[in-house]
């Protein structure tokens, strides 16, 4: 076992426990509801419930997963917030892909010496 493996802390954070529930329309929307709980499993009313939207789109390279937090206080609000949150998540993914492509092109152009020799 390496030094890094033996120093990894696998202790759960017992002050930030959540119970997870999932809801789906079996088409596009999947919403995870993260309900804060105490160490004994009872609901922790001092913390807010977290809603997370998930979906995936098919691309030429396979499924593209999208995930985004949903600003909501209940499932109905989460469902209403879902479409815009997924549009925003998709826009961010597209922007990151464009940045990665640009960076790749820069690396490819920088791979040569940059000196152009006439006739070659």
N, C-alpha and C positions, 0 to 999 in steps of 0.2 A: 504494500500500500504506500502510495507516495505521500509526501508531507502535506500537500494540498488536500488530498482525500481524507487524511486523518484529522485535519483541522477544520473540515466543513462542519458547520453546526446544523444538525437536522432537527433541532428542537422546535416544536410547533409554538407559534405565538398565541398563547392562550387568552390574550387580551383582545384579539381581533378575529374571533371565530364567526363564521357565517354558515347558515343552512341554505342550501341551493335548491331552488325550484325552477323548473323549466316549463315554458309555454310555447306552443308552435301552432301555426296555421296549416302545417304540412305542405306548404307551397314555398314561401320565401322567408317568412319571419320566424325567428327563434329568439325568445327573450329569456334571459336568465335573471331570476330574482334572487338577490343575495340578502338574506334576512339575518341581521346581527343576532347572535345568541351568546348567552353566558356560558361559563364552563360546564354548568349542569345541563345545558341544552335548552334552557328556557329563553324566550325572546328577551333581547336586551333593548328595552325601550329608550335608552339614552343615546343610541346611535341610529342613524337613518338607514333605511333599506336602499340597496343599490340595484339599479336596473341596467342590464347590459344587452344590447341588441347584437345578434349574429345572423349572418347569411353567407351564401357563397354564390359567386357567378362563374359561369363556365367561360374559360378563355382558351385560345389555341394551345396554351401550354398546360391546360388542366384547370381544376377548380381554383378560384381565387377567393380565399376567405376574407370576409369583412367583419369587423367588430367595432362597436362604439358604445360609450356610455350613453344612457338615455336620461335626460333631465325629466324626472317624473316622481310623483308621490304615490302613484298607484298603477295597476296594470293598464287601465284604460288610457291614462296619460302616456304610459310607455309605448303602447301601440300607436297612439297618435304621433308620437315623436319619432317613431321608428323610420319612416320613409326619408325624412330630412337627414337624420343621423347617418343612414346608410349612403345617401348621396354625398354627404360630406366626407365620410370614410373613403368612398370610392375616389373622390377628387384628390384626397391626400395620397392614396396609393398611386394614382396616375402621376401625380406630381413627383413622388419619390422615384417611380420608374423612369420618368424623364430625366431626373437628376442623375440617376445611376447610369443611364445610357450616355448622357453628356460626359460624365466622368470617365466612362469606358472609352469614349472617342478621344478624350484628352490623353488618356494613357497610351492608346494606340498611336496617336500622332507623336507623342513624346518618346515613343520607343525607338524611333530612328534618330539619327544624329541631328536632323533638322537642316543639314547642309545639302543643297541641291547642286549636283554636278551636271553641267550641260552635256548632252549626248549620252547620258546613261539612263 
